Amino acid sequence: MPRWVIWTVQRLVVAPAVVGLTVLLWTGLPLWLLGAALLSPFADGWLRPLRLLWLLVVHLSLETVALVEMLGLWIASGFGLLLRRPWFERVHYDLAQLYLRIFFREARRVLRLQIRTVGPTPDAHPGEPLLVLSRHAGPGDSFTLMYALMHWFGREPRVVLKEVIAWDPMVGVLLRRVPSRFIDANPGPGRDVEAEIGALARGLDRDDAFVIFPEGGNFTPERRERAIARLHRLGLHAMAERAAEMIHVLAPRPGGVLAALESAPDADVLLVAHTGLDHVHTVGDVWRALPMDKRLLMAWWRVPREEIPTDREAQIEWLYGWWDHIDDWITEHRPVDLPPVRAHRRQQG
């Protein structure tokens, strides 16, 4: 779909709808809370409807405030003329970090989640740019990764994302004002996606983190089967067999990763995996499978640049080897249930 169509619908239809829904939720909040309370005994998890309702209110409220602030920044920048200046870019990064900080504080409190990190995190070697290759299993992992990079480790992410995510008005507007790329699953003729990714990875500075999801989409069993079939159709039977051995991840698509490695020859690579947000892709999944009362794991592996091969075929083999390792790690590490709320409070008392 042409970008101008997404831009127009996003700003003239979706953004006003978000603001209107936010107003509707706040004006009728007592009734919504009562309805959620009545539903709670019939839903799995302690007070699941009430907890999800509050997170929806928080998210929409933050999104509405961010949209209003970005409208003000657009006006202050001379109706967009100066938006690419460093000061405005920094302000938009600060706005994104503020949203993530508030939302994740509420999400971790309301859902009662603990996130434990293992491995050499991005602050292990400050002042060095990084290429971050992350497992992709739903929007929750993307937000968690951005939160970790910005809030915990003081990084400014440059992100490669699917075009469909640009339909979210806040995300679409904000990420188009900072270094990022939205990639269509089926790019039109003449569009060189690898060149765009390479351009985004070029010129990283000391606090930058280039972020890409090599699988190209959220993991689902159906996508896994389609990815394997696609490799067979392309005649890449050995890679298809490797992909069939991976249970929890999709086979990585190496093109974008190789372009980033070529454009940032001095940057180390940080690989990321997590457990707990694996099956949260749709609104229905949020209702049924959003983790609550659990301890989640996020693992980091830092690979010095000198350990990464320079030959293209060897780099593809290196990438597949790491995805094999991530798949094994996910098999061995699953979310841990926290003690029930009442028991937890008795222990604290």
MARMAR-276310 format. One line per field, with one value per residue (C-alpha): residue number from 1; x, y, z. Coordinates in nm, 4 decimals, padded with zeros to 6 digits. Layout:
// residues N
n	c(NUM,...)
X	c(X,...)
Y	c(Y,...)
Z	c(Z,...)
This chain:
// residues 349
n	c(1,2,3,4,5,6,7,8,9,10,11,12,13,14,15,16,17,18,19,20,21,22,23,24,25,26,27,28,29,30,31,32,33,34,35,36,37,38,39,40,41,42,43,44,45,46,47,48,49,50,51,52,53,54,55,56,57,58,59,60,61,62,63,64,65,66,67,68,69,70,71,72,73,74,75,76,77,78,79,80,81,82,83,84,85,86,87,88,89,90,91,92,93,94,95,96,97,98,99,100,101,102,103,104,105,106,107,108,109,110,111,112,113,114,115,116,117,118,119,120,121,122,123,124,125,126,127,128,129,130,131,132,133,134,135,136,137,138,139,140,141,142,143,144,145,146,147,148,149,150,151,152,153,154,155,156,157,158,159,160,161,162,163,164,165,166,167,168,169,170,171,172,173,174,175,176,177,178,179,180,181,182,183,184,185,186,187,188,189,190,191,192,193,194,195,196,197,198,199,200,201,202,203,204,205,206,207,208,209,210,211,212,213,214,215,216,217,218,219,220,221,222,223,224,225,226,227,228,229,230,231,232,233,234,235,236,237,238,239,240,241,242,243,244,245,246,247,248,249,250,251,252,253,254,255,256,257,258,259,260,261,262,263,264,265,266,267,268,269,270,271,272,273,274,275,276,277,278,279,280,281,282,283,284,285,286,287,288,289,290,291,292,293,294,295,296,297,298,299,300,301,302,303,304,305,306,307,308,309,310,311,312,313,314,315,316,317,318,319,320,321,322,323,324,325,326,327,328,329,330,331,332,333,334,335,336,337,338,339,340,341,342,343,344,345,346,347,348,349)
X	c(00.0000,00.1387,00.2872,00.0801,-00.2374,-00.1152,-00.0081,-00.3477,-00.5640,-00.3414,-00.3663,-00.7224,-00.8963,-00.6953,-00.5454,-00.8838,-01.0358,-00.7686,-00.8364,-01.2134,-01.1814,-00.9637,-01.2270,-01.4991,-01.3082,-01.2415,-01.5947,-01.7490,-01.4715,-01.6914,-01.9214,-01.6304,-01.4720,-01.7986,-01.8389,-01.4825,-01.5323,-01.8444,-01.6535,-01.3545,-01.4938,-01.5460,-01.1958,-00.8710,-00.6208,-00.6748,-00.8892,-00.7756,-01.0484,-00.9860,-00.6113,-00.6338,-00.8863,-00.6546,-00.3613,-00.5786,-00.6711,-00.3054,-00.1901,-00.4574,-00.4073,-00.0315,-00.0854,-00.3302,-00.0933,00.1956,-00.0079,-00.0946,00.2691,00.3927,00.1400,00.2855,00.6402,00.5394,00.4045,00.7093,00.9429,00.7988,00.5235,00.7747,01.0590,01.3046,01.1884,01.5085,01.7297,01.9183,01.7276,01.3869,01.5169,01.6382,01.3025,01.1214,01.3538,01.2791,00.9066,00.9344,01.1356,00.8812,00.5941,00.7794,00.8862,00.5339,00.3637,00.6106,00.6016,00.2234,00.2367,00.4847,00.2874,-00.0615,00.0313,00.2767,00.5633,00.9304,01.1844,01.5191,01.8068,02.0982,02.4136,02.6248,02.3697,02.4213,02.5862,02.8666,03.0740,02.9431,03.0352,03.0320,02.7633,02.5775,02.3878,02.1001,01.9496,01.6344,01.4018,01.0522,00.7453,00.4871,00.4494,00.5153,00.8743,00.9390,00.8193,01.0114,01.3325,01.2890,01.2210,01.5340,01.7580,01.6365,01.5543,01.7995,02.0934,02.0647,02.0677,01.9007,01.7535,01.7414,01.4714,01.3672,00.9965,00.7157,00.5072,00.1880,00.3127,00.3025,-00.0786,-00.0475,-00.0638,00.1808,00.4376,00.3998,00.4411,00.7196,00.9381,00.9172,01.0772,01.3777,01.6088,01.4022,01.2672,00.9259,00.9610,00.6714,00.6496,00.6060,00.8028,00.7085,00.9256,01.2371,01.2537,01.5863,01.5066,01.8599,02.0013,01.7554,01.8575,02.2243,02.1735,02.0030,02.2940,02.5545,02.7169,02.6190,02.7573,02.8537,02.5026,02.3216,02.1750,02.0635,01.7750,01.6521,01.4308,01.5863,01.2810,01.0882,00.7684,00.6164,00.6580,00.3482,00.3349,00.1685,00.4428,00.7039,00.5547,00.5276,00.8904,01.0110,00.8030,00.9403,01.2990,01.2152,01.0559,01.3753,01.5781,01.7458,01.6777,01.9639,01.8445,01.4865,01.6025,01.7794,01.4616,01.2530,01.4716,01.3885,01.0768,01.0285,01.1706,01.1416,01.4405,01.6217,01.6209,01.9837,01.9603,01.8966,02.1457,02.4203,02.3484,02.3780,02.7033,02.8521,02.7393,02.8596,03.1910,03.3123,02.9974,02.9703,02.6553,02.4140,02.1662,01.8471,01.5932,01.3150,01.0406,00.6902,00.5525,00.5719,00.2056,00.0687,-00.0022,-00.3693,-00.6299,-00.7638,-00.4174,-00.3943,-00.7166,-00.6204,-00.2430,-00.0942,00.1333,00.0357,00.2001,00.5143,00.8904,01.0095,01.3619,01.5518,01.8891,02.1693,02.4725,02.7409,02.9588,03.2780,03.3117,03.6366,03.4493,03.2018,03.3098,03.3445,03.2431,02.8727,02.8036,02.9918,02.7895,02.4646,02.5887,02.6907,02.3414,02.1685,02.3962,02.2943,01.9263,01.9733,02.1230,01.8353,01.5832,01.7560,01.7661,01.3908,01.3288,01.5252,01.3881,01.0185,00.8366,00.8160,00.4921,00.5157,00.3497,-00.0246,-00.1022,-00.2317,00.0632,00.3047,00.1492,00.1655,00.5354,00.5986,00.4052)
Y	c(00.0000,00.3467,00.5277,00.8408,00.6307,00.4995,00.8521,01.0019,00.7333,00.7241,01.0973,01.1662,00.8481,00.6309,00.9074,01.0839,00.7421,00.6780,01.0155,00.9560,00.6094,00.7511,01.0143,00.7483,00.5246,00.8025,00.9466,00.6060,00.4604,00.3705,00.1661,00.0004,-00.0902,-00.2347,-00.4441,-00.5719,-00.6586,-00.8594,-01.0492,-01.1255,-01.4395,-01.5995,-01.5295,-01.7145,-01.5312,-01.3120,-01.0094,-01.0430,-00.8196,-00.5386,-00.5514,-00.5539,-00.2693,-00.0505,-00.1212,-00.0269,00.3009,00.3751,00.2918,00.4973,00.7899,00.7929,00.7566,01.0487,01.2720,01.1756,01.2572,01.6009,01.6640,01.5579,01.7896,02.0715,01.9718,01.9676,02.3216,02.4376,02.2950,02.5264,02.2837,02.0051,02.1981,02.1447,01.8043,01.6340,01.8656,01.6922,01.8780,01.7638,01.4102,01.4045,01.5312,01.2534,00.9927,01.1420,01.1236,00.7569,00.6799,00.8547,00.6569,00.3277,00.4080,00.4891,00.2075,-00.0607,00.0542,00.0101,-00.3142,-00.4761,-00.3562,-00.4451,-00.7754,-00.8540,-00.9424,-00.9673,-00.9455,-01.1076,-01.0450,-01.2809,-01.2246,-00.9211,-00.6400,-00.3332,-00.1373,-00.3939,-00.1890,00.1703,00.4132,00.1540,00.1164,-00.2130,-00.4203,-00.5852,-00.9010,-01.0018,-01.2934,-01.1780,-01.3269,-01.0493,-00.6772,-00.7301,-00.8361,-00.5351,-00.2917,-00.4767,-00.4603,-00.0884,-00.0227,-00.2125,-00.0417,00.3104,00.3063,00.0553,00.1087,00.4650,00.3647,00.5421,00.2636,00.2680,00.0135,-00.1921,-00.2760,-00.4141,-00.1563,-00.2734,-00.1343,00.2155,00.1995,00.2691,00.6498,00.7203,00.4631,00.5553,00.9301,00.9053,00.6535,00.8484,01.1403,00.9416,00.7063,00.3960,00.1970,00.0441,-00.2543,-00.3977,-00.7766,-00.7501,-00.4410,-00.2912,-00.3087,-00.0976,-00.0822,-00.2098,-00.3111,-00.4279,-00.0938,00.0891,-00.1277,-00.0741,00.3024,00.2968,00.1035,00.3411,00.6035,00.4622,00.6659,00.5766,00.5460,00.4036,00.0556,-00.0678,-00.3133,-00.5722,-00.8804,-01.1308,-01.3573,-01.0839,-01.1390,-01.2755,-01.6462,-01.8599,-02.2306,-02.1402,-01.8926,-02.1484,-02.3976,-02.1319,-02.0263,-02.3844,-02.4303,-02.1034,-02.2210,-02.5462,-02.3500,-02.1435,-02.4625,-02.3975,-02.7460,-02.7573,-02.4320,-02.5652,-02.8712,-02.6465,-02.4393,-02.7526,-02.8362,-02.4996,-02.5338,-02.1897,-01.9526,-01.8861,-01.9345,-01.5991,-01.4049,-01.3050,-01.0202,-00.7350,-00.8652,-00.8958,-00.5436,-00.4084,-00.5985,-00.4494,-00.0939,-00.1004,-00.2893,-00.1840,-00.2599,-00.5656,-00.7769,-00.8299,-01.1171,-01.1138,-01.3775,-01.3883,-01.6102,-01.5268,-01.3159,-01.5899,-01.6261,-01.2734,-01.1518,-01.0493,-00.8882,-01.2358,-01.3490,-01.0532,-01.1715,-01.5386,-01.5535,-01.2257,-01.3417,-01.2451,-01.3218,-01.4571,-01.4116,-01.3631,-01.4081,-01.1929,-01.3230,-01.1282,-01.2615,-01.0195,-01.1265,-00.9220,-00.8160,-01.0060,-01.3327,-01.2758,-01.4141,-01.1763,-01.4136,-01.3923,-01.7670,-01.7985,-01.5107,-01.6879,-02.0054,-01.7994,-01.6455,-01.9839,-02.1244,-01.8505,-01.9032,-02.2732,-02.1679,-01.9279,-02.2023,-02.4370,-02.1647,-02.1043,-02.4778,-02.4796,-02.1563,-02.1036,-01.8397,-01.9128,-01.8616,-01.6185,-01.7065,-01.6277,-01.2712,-01.3629,-01.5911,-01.3254,-01.0675,-01.3077,-01.3676,-00.9930,-00.9459)
Z	c(00.0000,-00.0878,00.2093,00.1482,00.1926,00.5293,00.6290,00.5385,00.7003,01.0074,01.0757,00.9606,01.0776,01.3174,01.5350,01.5947,01.6706,01.9367,02.0974,02.0858,02.2400,02.5175,02.5989,02.5903,02.8313,03.0812,03.0747,03.1330,03.3483,03.6513,03.4276,03.2485,03.5827,03.7091,03.3947,03.4178,03.7850,03.6996,03.4310,03.6533,03.8246,03.4825,03.3442,03.4021,03.6184,03.9210,03.8173,03.4550,03.2996,03.5506,03.5051,03.1245,03.1260,03.3311,03.0997,02.8013,02.9709,03.0478,02.6944,02.5186,02.7560,02.6942,02.3205,02.3162,02.5138,02.2838,01.9716,02.1102,02.2045,01.8610,01.6972,01.9082,01.8086,01.4425,01.4736,01.6732,01.4084,01.1457,01.0433,00.9953,00.8324,01.1203,01.2476,01.1310,01.3340,01.6227,01.8962,01.7699,01.7212,02.0821,02.2066,02.0213,02.1725,02.5161,02.4436,02.3454,02.6581,02.8810,02.7282,02.7703,03.1272,03.2458,03.0572,03.1649,03.5248,03.5206,03.3206,03.5571,03.8603,03.7340,03.5708,03.8531,03.6215,03.6991,03.4169,03.4864,03.2471,03.1912,02.9886,02.8881,02.8609,02.6348,02.9163,02.9480,02.7025,02.7062,02.4333,02.1535,01.8846,01.8647,01.6106,01.7998,01.6472,01.8318,01.8280,01.7257,01.8943,01.9047,01.9764,02.3463,02.2881,02.0629,02.3293,02.6003,02.3971,02.3249,02.6930,02.7959,02.5420,02.6195,02.9900,03.1323,02.9008,02.7638,02.3968,02.1025,01.8871,01.5101,01.4349,01.1330,01.1626,00.9490,00.7625,00.9340,01.2671,01.1163,01.1387,01.5111,01.5014,01.7828,01.6688,01.3033,01.3578,01.6166,01.4364,01.1133,01.2973,01.4242,01.2314,01.1493,00.8539,00.7962,00.5628,00.3627,00.3547,-00.0236,-00.1318,-00.4648,-00.7755,-00.7617,-00.3826,-00.2493,00.1087,00.1858,00.0706,00.3000,00.5946,00.5163,00.5021,00.8429,00.9968,00.8548,01.0775,01.4190,01.7078,02.0634,02.2103,01.9058,01.8805,01.5399,01.5964,01.3494,01.3818,01.1377,01.1310,00.9500,01.1472,01.4652,01.5256,01.4762,01.3865,01.0550,00.9630,01.0577,00.8112,00.5385,00.5961,00.5584,00.2415,00.1010,00.1478,-00.0330,-00.3218,-00.3516,-00.3731,-00.0358,00.0921,00.3437,00.5022,00.5023,00.6934,00.9455,00.9799,01.0392,01.3390,01.5024,01.7162,01.8760,01.6125,01.2416,01.0179,00.9984,00.6734,00.6332,00.3788,00.6213,00.8773,00.6178,00.4926,00.8479,00.9095,00.5932,00.6754,01.0380,01.0167,01.3621,01.5635,01.7841,01.7653,02.0532,02.0207,02.2283,02.3257,02.5817,02.7141,02.8262,02.5403,02.2794,02.1902,02.2319,01.8779,01.8598,02.0836,02.1557,02.2612,02.5004,02.6639,02.6763,02.6986,02.8235,03.1068,03.4599,03.7931,03.6273,03.6162,03.2580,03.1259,02.8754,02.7584,02.5875,02.4023,02.2868,01.9944,01.9340,01.5730,01.5230,01.5934,01.3076,00.9686,00.6746,00.3951,00.3016,00.3134,00.6404,00.7873,00.6923,00.8601,01.1667,01.1849,01.1534,01.4214,01.6634,01.5862,01.6637,01.9966,02.0711,01.9913,02.2358,02.5021,02.4712,02.5127,02.8379,02.9881,03.0386,03.2505,03.6224,03.8161,04.1061,04.4385,04.4544,04.5574,04.9027,04.9761,04.8544,05.0861,05.3835,05.3137,05.3024,05.6238)
